[in-house]
Structure formats: structure tokens, C-alpha cells
Amino acid sequence: MQQLNAFLALIDSYIGGSPWFVFALLGTGLFFTLYLKFPQIRYFNHAIRIVKGKYDKSTDKGDASHFQALATALSGTVGTGNIAGVALAIHLGGPAALFWMLVTAFFGMTTKFVEVTLSHKYREIAADGSVSGGPMYYMKNRLNMKWLAAIFAFATIISSFGTGNMPQINSISSSVFSSFGIAPWITGLVLAILLGFVIIGGIKRIVKVTDKLVPAMAIIYFIGAFGVIAYNYENIIPALGMIFGDVINGTAATGGFLGASFAFAFNRGVNRGLFSNEAGQGSAPIAHAAARAHEPVSEGMVSILEPFIDTMVICTLTGLALVSSGVWNEKHDANFQFAEMKVLSRTYDENNAADKNSLKTYILNQDTDLGLFDGELEISNGKIQNDLSIFHSRSIAENVEVFDKGKPYNGTILVKAGNIQNTQLSFKGKSLLNSAPLTIVAFKKGIFGDFGEYIVTIGILLFAFSTAIAWSYYGDRAVTYLFGTKWVMTYRAIYILGFFVASFTDTTIIWTFSGIAIAMMTLPNLFGIFMLRKEMKSTIKEYWINFEIEHKLKE
């Protein structure tokens, strides 16, 4: 597992985790924001009126209403990124990472407006009235780049697993296990069966589920998050100070958190921001293509609301809950993930300035030799007898114990280059937490007390399951584009199987793979929409001309 994660992390460092990818994403959003004169602000109120159906026509073609398309797209974006993703960003980059998530969302509102408009404009309607759309269609029908369309469609299939499938069920199963003690594979099996019942029915069944699921899950989560923030009201101002005040210099070492530089907070915040709202990734246009609309721009305006709701509202609530509760830099009881774990050859003291600096340099991916252990660990009644430290979840672990099938282990464990070779054993102790377990701990420090854990678990269950539903549709549209409808059922079967397997797969590996999959899908889409920048501007101009003419005629 550790070798696989190291390999995936190396790939990610050149793609999704690289500075050039971050600048390409933000740069595209910034360019279109200036080029189109801040449409995310100017068209915001108009977008709300469109969602309400004020300008609908009976002749509009499509499989879903504006609201249903928005709900389906939101169900694809509002998922573990809002709960686990925010926690992971803060775990990696400190509170300042949330600031960069918000910046990504602001510019992402424009990026999503552009990609949805262009994709809707070049969607295809079959003889039976069913709709197919997405970036691959404007790449094929307008750019005449069938090769780029094929690359994007293939990347969409990969990303359906890396974004909508594996991270979602993994977060659900780990949360359910933490809250109720149910084995991850059982949760995975039950939800895989339920997933199958929903997605086999296609888009019409999917929108019927998501337009009810999205509002319900948002209300539940809002109540829980407000409960945490209100309970820790005296920490709200200091929390905002860390989120915005640490932007320039990064977050200094505090508690068990070893610190993060400006570059690291920037990179992780933008990366997790993209995972959360998917602006620029090209996924939402596939859902919006099914909307009943006679003007592509009108559906593009609807999509402006997605990053706002997803990141600026929900992610901000999660971030404030994490920072105001103080859990983000504290060590908590944890079941160790082998991919996040290294056995060091000596003892490190986080209170020692030299040791702390070495550890910080190491976690920021700079060249520092911490001294990885080679040899055998001596274990007696679950306790490590060697004089050394265990590095887990970017912190020095405390009170480490080793178990074999739930019982304290006695014997030796072979370690090579800091990696445990016997992964059948389990390690437990205190370390920093990340992802869903960190958010769970935060919600337990609110007005609902321990019951807050169940709010997060239920929230993740609904958020993540709806995301998996939406992404199955994105994937089968890409399969249809590449291979035809005859392969859709095969894809859905593999999707359901992958959903089950990911429920008990190492969390760190899944999130690393996710970063790679997102970048594979995003880059061709950013290139495509930039190539059509002039057409985008002219399409907006035509929309407003037609809109004014139509309303003058009504008067």
C-alpha cells in the first residue's frame, strides 16, 4: 500500500498537485471573469429567477427542469469534498487553505458558467428525445477535435471512479464504522446494492432522487455546522483571523500541526476547492445538458449558483466548524492508515525546535532525511519496545499500540525503509486526523455533543451517495460517447463493483488517485473553453438581445 501510494503521489506531483495545474485552473477562471466582466456577480440574481422557472417555455427540450438539473449537478459536487475535503485541505495547508478554496469558488463560478453554456449549446438530441451533452460534444461539434473529445470522455470515465465513486463510499464506510462500528465492507455492500437500483433507471430516475435528496441533506448538515460554530462562538473571530490572516505567510506550527507554507496552503486549497465544486472539470455540463432550455446561456447562468452553494456556503461552514472547535491541530485517537505511516529510526520530540523544523521540512516535500527504520520492531502486549517514533498523518504519533484481530500483538514486525511489511496487523494511537474523522470530532464539540457525530455520518451518507449517483450518469454518458449504449450496463456493473471495493480500501491511496483523475479531466476542458472564448462572448450578447426582444413583445 505504501509503495502504491508513493507511486501515485509521484504522478500527482506532476499533474494535479503541481503548481502549473493550479495556475492553469485559477488563471482560466480569472481570465474569463475579466473577459466577461464579472458574470458571477452581474448575472447572479437573474440565475435565481431562471431556476424558479420564470422564463420557462413549454417548447423547451430536455429531460429535466432547471432546478432538477441544478440539483443533479449539485448532488455531484456537494459530497465528501464539503466534509472530508475541507478537513483534508486544512489538515494539509492549515486554515489558510480554506481561503484559497473560496478564491477558487469565486473564479470557478465564471468557469462553470462558460463550460455549461458551451456544452449545452452543442448538445445532441436523439430521435427518442433523450439528450447527450458535455464538453466532448463541443470539442467534436465545434472545435472539430475528435481526438480531444475522446481523451476527455476517457478521462471522465476514470474520474467517475476517482471523484464520484471511490472517495465517496470510502468516506461513508469509515464514518459509519467510527459512529456505529459496522464493518466497512458491509456498508459498501448495502449501499452498492442501493446504488444499483437507482442508476439502472437512468437520468429520469436519478433526477427524481436528487431533487429531493439535495435539499434534505443540506438542511441536516447546516443545522449541525451552525451548532458547532454557535457553541464555540468566542473562537469565531480568531478562526477568521487564521483563515484570512495566515494567507501570506502560511500557518505556523501549533499544537500537533507542524506548519504549512504559503505555497502549500495555496496548492492544497485550490486543489481541494476544485474537488469540491468541480468548476473547470467539465462534469457539471453533462448534467446541465439534460435541462429543458431554449437558450444555452440561461442554463450556464443556473450553474453559477453551484460553486456559490457548494464552496462559499457549505465549505465555509465546515471550515469554521473545524477551526473554531480547535480540533484541526489536536491529536486524537486514530486507526492508522499504512499509507500515511512511517517508522522513524530515532525518537523525535515536537517540542524540540530542531526536530520540529526537520519534520516540517519533510512534510512539505522538501529533501530531508528523517532516518527511516530498517529492521524488526519488538512488540510486547501491543507495545513497541524499540526506542523510536512513529510518524502518522503528518504528526508524531503517541500511545501507539499494535493489534492482531483485535487483540494486543506479541512478536516482531519487519520494517523496510520505514514501511510496515505485515499490513494484516492494525496500529492505533493518537495523531492528527484528516478527512471525515476530523469533521466528526469537530461536530462532537458543538451544542449537540456526541450526537454531532451522527449528523456528520448522516450528512456524509447523503452527500456522498448522491454524488456517486450523479457521477454514474457522467460516466455512462462518456461510455455512450466512446463505445455506444451497448456498453453502458457493463460500465454500471463495474461502477457498482468499484463502489463496493473502495469501501475498505486505504483512504490515502484513494484521495491521491482522486487528484490525478481530476487533473486528467480538467486540462482538456480548460483548453477547449479557452479556444472558444470569443464565441462565448458573442453567445452572451445574442442571449441578451433575444431576451430584450422577447420581453418587449410580451409587454
C-alpha positions, 0 to 999 in steps of 0.5 A: 500500500505504501509503495502504491501510494508513493507511486501515485503521489509521484504522478500527482506531483506532476499533474494535479498537485503541481503548481502549473495545474493550479495556475492553469485552473485559477488563471482560466477562471480569472481570465474569463471573469475579466473577459466577461466582466464579472458574470458571477456577480452581474448575472447572479440574481437573474440565475435565481429567477431562471431556476424558479422557472420564470422564463420557462417555455413549454417548447423547451427540450430536455429531460429535466427542469432547471432546478432538477438539473441544478440539483443533479449537478449539485448532488455531484459536487456537494459530497465528501469534498464539503466534509472530508475535503475541507478537513483534508485541505486544512489538515494539509495547508492549515486554515489558510487553505480554506481561503484559497478554496473560496478564491477558487469558488469565486473564479470557478463560478465564471468557469462553470458558467462558460463550460455549461453554456458551451456544452449545452449549446452543442448538445445532441438530441436523439430521435427518442428525445433523450439528450447527450451533452458535455464538453466532448460534444463541443470539442467534436461539434465545434472545435472539430477535435475528435481526438480531444473529445475522446481523451476527455470522455476517457478521462471522465470515465476514470474520474467517475471512479476517482471523484464520484465513486471511490472517495465517496463510499470510502468516506461513508464506510469509515464514518459509519464504522467510527459512529456505529462500528459496522464493518466497512465492507458491509456498508459498501455492500448495502449501499452498492446494492442501493446504488444499483437500483437507482442508476439502472433507471437512468437520468429520469430516475436519478433526477427524481432522487436528487431533487429531493435528496439535495435539499434534505441533506443540506438542511441536516448538515447546516443545522449541525455546522451552525451548532458547532460554530454557535457553541464555540462562538468566542473562537469565531473571530480568531478562526477568521483571523487564521483563515484570512490572516495566515494567507501570506505567510502560511500557518505556523506550527501549533499544537500537533500541526507542524506548519504549512507554507504559503505555497502549500496552503495555496496548492492544497486549497485550490486543489481541494476547492476544485474537488469540491465544486468541480468548476473547470472539470467539465462534469457539471455540463453533462448534467446541465445538458439534460435541462429543458432550455431554449437558450444555452446561456440561461442554463450556464447562468443556473450553474453559477449558483453551484460553486456559490452553494457548494464552496462559499456556503457549505465549505465555509461552514465546515471550515469554521466548524473545524477551526473554531472547535480547535480540533484541526491541530489536536491529536486524537485517537486514530486507526492508522492508515499504512499509507500515511505511516512511517517508522522513524529510526530515532525518537523525535520530540515536537517540542524540540525546535530542531526536530520540529523544523526537520519534520516540517521540512519533510512534510512539505516535500522538501529533501530531508532525511528523517532516518527511516527504520530498517529492521524488526520492531519488538512488540510486547502486549501491543507495545513497541519496545524499540526506542523510536517514533512513529510518524502518522498523518503528518504528526508524531504519533503517541500511545501507539499500540499494535493489534492482531484481530483485535487483540494486543500483538506479541512478536516482531514486525519487519520494517523496510525503509520505514514501511510496515511489511505485515499490513494484516496487523492494525496500529492505533494511537493518537495523531492528527486526523484528516478527512471525515474523522476530523469533521466528526470530532469537530461536530462532537464539540458543538451544542449537540455533543456526541450526537454531532457525530451522527449528523456528520455520518448522516450528512456524509451518507447523503452527500456522498451517495448522491454524488456517486449517483450523479457521477454514474450518469457522467460516466455512462454518458462518456461510455455512450460517447466512446463505445455506444449504449451497448456498453453502458450496463457493463460500465454500471456493473463495474461502477457498482463493483468499484463502489463496493471495493473502495469501501475498505480500501486505504483512504490515502491511496484513494484521495491521491488517485482522486487528484490525478483523475481530476487533473486528467479531466480538467486540462482538456476542458480548460483548453477547449473553453479557452479556444472558444472564448470569443464565441462565448462572448458573442453567445452572451450578447445574442442571449441578451438581445433575444431576451430584450426582444422577447420581453418587449413583445410580451409587454 
